[in-house]
Amino acid sequence: MWDGHDLRGTGSVSWTLEGADARITAVDAAPAGAAARYAVLPGLVDTHVHLIGNAGARPADFLTWPLMTRPEEQVLHGLSHALAALRGGVTTVRDLSADDIQFSLRRALDDAVVAGPRVLAHGMVGMTAGHGDMFIPAAAPVRKPVADGPDACRALVRHWARAGADGIKIATSGGVLSVGDKHAWRNHTRAEIAAIVDEAHALGMRVAAHAHTEAGIAIALAEGVDSIEHGTLMGAAQAAAAVAAGVPVAPTLLINDRIAAGRTGAAPEQVHKAGELVGRRDALLRAAADAGVDFVLGTDANGHHVRFGDQMEEVRAMAATFGWSPARALQAATSRAAAAIGRAGTLGVLSPGAAADLVVLEGAPWTDLADLDVGRIVAVVSRGRVVHGALPG
């Protein structure tokens, strides 16, 4: 048993069903001399995904598919992605560009209408011509809501809170996949960011900040956000500020690697932007990790550039980039990731009172991360129920 922090040795995990959910009741050591064939880990936690995208067999353009597909259908595609994540050992995901589609899916999963992972959903508060807005062609008549000015930003935070959001996402720099965007562009004024963070915190919601550049990261940290997404060009000053504030960072390595390599049908503009970032990224992030930045699992999985089920590959990439031990990498995907989304002690750990979300696999990934592979999964337990594979015996 590996409990989210350390190796616990050979033993057993017990849990009790509580309606649609389940809690671990005991984590017990086995009698001396007992042999173990399987490894048991907490279910992985991916702190940065986008559930809504084409999950069907028919190819579709990444940017236009949401504009061409009815919301009713989008919910089913999102469920398909959620189930793919579950089969890959991920029992909790946080969607960072959510609206009523994801809120509805989360409620259905929480009510056990269908089996699936735990979903947290953050509503996006972006500006006109900002990173989120530049995903939608200028002539498209149906657009996601944006907010300009501190009062409008507060109003949109309140709108998402009323709709059922768990948190808020903002952008303090431009992005890679947004059309016509530049990662160095400023998003929102300081007054707007301050209003968003203040209002979200007043309503009990965390704020995740998309930020690639030094300036974007610095502004987000100064205004009190709760996590940094990407953090690609984080310098020494921003790393020190993140450590001092205890702000975790989701580095989303695979998606930018793949776009920079021209894979997954990326447009030339996207390839160029990702290449600019990736060329400088690894040395900066390794230095930040050495300085103590709390990097956690966050893939930016969208079913197109990064698949749901690629999370274990992302963990291995993080370990290679940061020079981590297998145990530190596993923490990033379990207990540390859970803490990053405000679920410390209840998710990402094997301990009494925690959620009964488990992965059973062959091997010892705390010794060799090659064993952290979807091909080695024996069973996945979510909310106390076997949702993939079968428990031994």
N, C-alpha and C positions, 0 to 999 in steps of 0.2 A: 504494500500500500504506500502510495506517495500522496500526502494529504494536502497539497497545495503550497506547502512551505518546505517540508523535509520528507525523507524516507521514514516510514513508520515500521518497516519490517513486515513480516508475514502475519496476516490476521484476517479479520472479517469486518464487514460493514453491514449494519442492519438499519432498516427504516420502516416507518409506519405511514400508510396512506391516510391522508386527511382530505377527503372529498376529492377535488380536482388536483390536489397537490400532495406532497409527501416530505417528511423531514427525517433526517438521519437520527436514529435513537442511540446507536452505539458504534464505536470503532474499537474493536477488541483485538488484543494480541493473540496469536495462535499458541497452542502448547509448544514447548521447546522441542525442536527437532522436526517440526512440521515443514513439509516442502511446499513451495509455491510454484505454480506453472504460469499463472497469469499476473499481469499488473493491473492495478485499479488506480485510476486518477480521477480527480474532479472533472466534470464536464468543462470543456474549454469555453472561454468568454471572448467573443470578438467585439471590441468596443467601437468599431466603425464599419458599417455595411450600408448597402443600398438595396433593399429587397425587391424593389419594383423595377423590373426590366424583363425583357423577353426570355422566357424559360422554355419556349417551345422548340420543336424540331425544325420549323421553318425559319431560315435566316431572316434577320431584320436589322435595320440600321439602328445603332445604339441611341442616337439623339432623337430620331423622329418616331421611334416605336411608341413612346409614351403619348405622343400627340395623336397617334392613329388608333389607339387602343382604348376601349371603354373602361371606366373604372372597375366595373364588375369583373371584367376579364383580368385586369391588373391584379386584383386581389388573389386570384387563383395562381397567377404566375409568381406572385410574392410568396404564397404558400409553398409552391414547388421549390423555390430557392431556400426557404426556411427548412424544408424537409431535407434538402441536399446538405445543408449545413449540419443538420442533426446526424445524418449518416456519416459525416466526417468528424464526429465527436464534439461538435460545438453545440452546447445546450443553452447558451444565452447569446443573443446578438443585440447590438444597439444600432438602430437605423438613424442616420444623421441627415436625412432630408425627407422627413415624414409629413404626411397630411392625413386626411380622413381615411384614406385607403389603408395605411399602415395602422392607424388607431383602431380601425375596425378589425383588421387581422389580429392585432394583439388581444383585443377583447375576446375574440372567438377562441384563441389559443388559451387564454387564461380561464375561460369558462369550460374548457375541455370539449368544445364543439368538435374540434379536430385535434389530433395530437401534433405537437410541434415544440420548438424551442421557446424559451422565454424571450420576449421581445420588448425592448425599450425603444421609444420613438421620440425623436427630437424634431420639433418644427423649425424650419429655416426662417430666419429674419435676415433677408438680404436687401440690398439697395437696387434701385433702377440702374441697369447697366453694370451690375456687380457680378461676381462669380456665379451665383445661382441663376441670375437672370439671363446670363449669356449662353445658357444651355438651350434657350428657346429662340428659334429664328425670329427675326424682327417682324415678319408678316404674320406670325401665328396669332390667331385671334384669342386663343385661350392661354392665359399665362398664370404662373404661380404668383401669389401675392408678394409684393415688395413693400418696403417702407423707407421713406425719405424724411429726415428731420427727427429729432428726439421724441416728439410727441407721437408721431406715426409709428416709430419703433416700439414705444411702450404699448401702443394699441395692438400691434401685431403680436407682441409677446402675450398680451392678455387674450387675444383671439386664440392662440395655440393652447394656452392654459385651459381655456373653456372647452376647447375641442377634445382635450384629453392627452396633451403632450406630456411626456415625462421630463423633457428638458428643451433647451433651445440650442440651435447651431447658428453661428455667425461666420462670416469670412472677413479677415483683416488683411488679406492679400488676394490677388487674382489667382487663377488656377491653370491647369493643364488641359482638361477636356472641354472647358467652356470656350465657345467659338468666338474668335476675334479678341480674346482676352490676353493679358500679359500677367505673368505671375508677380511682377514687380508693382503692379498698379495698386494704389490704396483702395480699400473698400471701407466705406463709412468714415465719418469724422469721429474724433475722440468723444465729442458730446453724444453722438448717436450710440457709440459702443458703450459708453458709461450708462446711458439710459437703458439699453438692452440688458446689461448685466445686473444693474440695480433692480429692474422690474422682475427679471427672472428669479433672482435670489429672494426677492420679497414674496414671490409666489412659490417658493420652495423648489425651484427648478435649477438644475446645473446648466452651465453654458460651455459648449464645446466650440473651439475656435479653429477653423481652417486657416492655416498660415504657413506659407512657404518661405518667406523672406525674413531677414533679420529684423527689419522695421515692423513687419506684420506681427512677428512673434513678440517683440518687445512691447508693442502697444497692447496686444491681447493680455500679456502678463501684467502690465501696469494697471489695466482696468479690472483685473481680478477674475479672469475666466477660470474655469475648473479643469480644462484639459486643452492641450494643443494637438491638432490633427495635422499630420505630415511633419511640420517642423524642419523642413528639408535643409535650409541654410542656417540653422541655429549656430550662432557664434558663441564664444566663451562667455560673454556678458549675459546673453539670454539663457545659456545653460545654468549659470550661477543663479540667475533670478528664478528659474524653474525649480531648481533644487531648494532654494530658500523658501519658496512658496509651497513646495510639495505638490507641484502641478505635473501630472503624468503626460507623456507624449506618445501618440500612436504613429509610428514612422511610415507605415504603408509602403514597404519596400517593393514588393513584387509588381504592383500595378505600374509604378513609374519605370521600373526596369523593362517591363514588357512593352510599354508605349514607346520608350526610347529606342527599343530594338525594332520598332516598326511592326510588332506582332499585333494580332487581334484586329486587323483592319484599321489601325490608327491613321488619321489624316496627316499629311506632311507637317502642317502647323503644330499638331499635337506632338509628333515625333521630335520636332525641333525644340519645343518648350520643355518636354521631359528630358531630352538630352542635355540641355543647359543645366537643369537641376541635378540630374544623376551624376554628371561629371564632377560636381563639387561635393556631393552629398556624403559619401561614405566616410571620408576623413573627418568631416565636421561632426557627424553623428557619433562616430567612434570616440572622438574627444569628449563629446557631451556625455556619453555613457560612462567613460572613465571618470568624469567629473561628478557622477552620481545621479544623472537624470534618470527618472523612473520611466523607462520605455516599456510599453505594454502592447499586447496584441491588438492590432487594428489594421484590417486588410484593405478597406475600401472595396470589398467584394461587391460586384454588381451583376454577376452572372455572365459578363461579356469579357472584360479585361482580366478580371480575377473571378474564378468560379467559386461557388459555395461548395466547400470541400477542399479548397486549397489552403486552409488555415494552418494545417500542420507544416506545409511547405514554407509558409511565411515564418513560422516559429524557427525553423531550421535556418532560414535566411537571416533572421535577426541574430541568432547565435553566432553565425559566421561573420556578420558585419561588426558586431560589438565585441567579439572575442569572449563570449560568455561560456560559463560551464553549462552542462545540460540542466542542472537544477535551476539556475537563474533563468534560463529560457522557459522552463516549465512554469515558474512563478509568474513570468510575464503573461502567460496565456491563461492563468487560473486565478490565484489569490490576488495578485497585483492588478490584473485586469478588472476583477470584481470590485476592488477598492476604487479603481478609477471611475467606475460608474455609480458609486455610492452604495455598493452592496457588499462591503467588507464583512466577513464572518458568516454571511448567509449564502453566498455563491462562491464558486471557485475553491472550496475547501471540503475536506472530509472531516467533519467534527459533529458531535451531537448538537442538534438544533439547526444545522445547515440544511439546505435543500438537497434532496436525494437525486442529484444529477451526477452521473458517473459514466466513465468510459472504462471498459475492460479490454485489454489488448495483450498480445503476446510480446514478450521482451521486457527490457528494463530501460525505458527512455531517460531516466535520471542518470544513467551511466553512459548511454549511447543514443543520441538523438535520431540516429537512423531508424531506431525502433518506434519513433513517433511518426507513424505512417498509417494512412487510412487502410492500407492492405493488411495491417496487423490487427485491426479492430475486430474483437470478438462480439462485443455487445455494447450498446449505448442505452443508458437508463436516463429518462427525463421525467421529472416529477414523480419519481418512484415507479415508473412503468417502463418495461423494455420496449423500446421504439425501433430498434435495429439490431439484427443478429439475435443471439440467444445466450442467456447466462449459462455457464458451465454447470452441468448436472441438472 
